[in-house]
C-alpha cells in the first residue's frame, strides 16, 4: 500500500508563490523587451546619431585628425571619414571610400528624410563637406532636421563641447 506521504508533489501554496514570482518578473521584463523589439526606423537613426556623435569626438581626439560626417542625399547615406587636405565634397568620396579613410557608413531607412542640416548657423549645401569633429575633442554646432513617413519631425542638436546630442520633437532653431 502506498501512503500519501511517500508521493513527491508540490502543494497548492507553493505553486501560487512560484506563479506570483514569475508574474512579477514578467511585469518588469516585458516592458523593457517590448520597447526594444518594436523600435521604429526613426528611433534607430536618432540612436545612431546620439551614440556616434560622442564616439566621433573621442575618435578625432585619439587619432589627432579631423573627422567629417557628411550626408549624401542621392545615396541616402551618412559617411564619416578622416578629412584630407585635398578633400572634395561628400558625393565624390562615395567612389573613393577606401582611400579616404572611411570611419563609418550609415544607410538611412526609406521612411526617414533629412530635411536640412545646419552647421554653425548656416545651411549645409551638397557641395560642402559636413559636420566636423576636431582633434581637441569638440565639434561644429550642428542641427539635423529629420522627418518620417508619419509626418513626425525631430531636430538633433550636436553641441560643440558636450558629448551628448539633444533630441527635440519638432523644429528647433538657434541664433
Secondary structure, 3 states (H helix, E strand, C coil): CCCHHHCCCCCHHHHHHHHHHHHHHHHHHHHHHHHHHCCCHHHHHHHHHHHHHHHHHHHHHHHCCCEEEEEECCCCEEEEEECCCCCCCHHHHHHCCCCCCEEEEEECCCCEEEEEEEECCEECCCCCCCEEECCCCCECCEEEEEEECCCCEEEEEECCCCCCEEEEECCCCCC
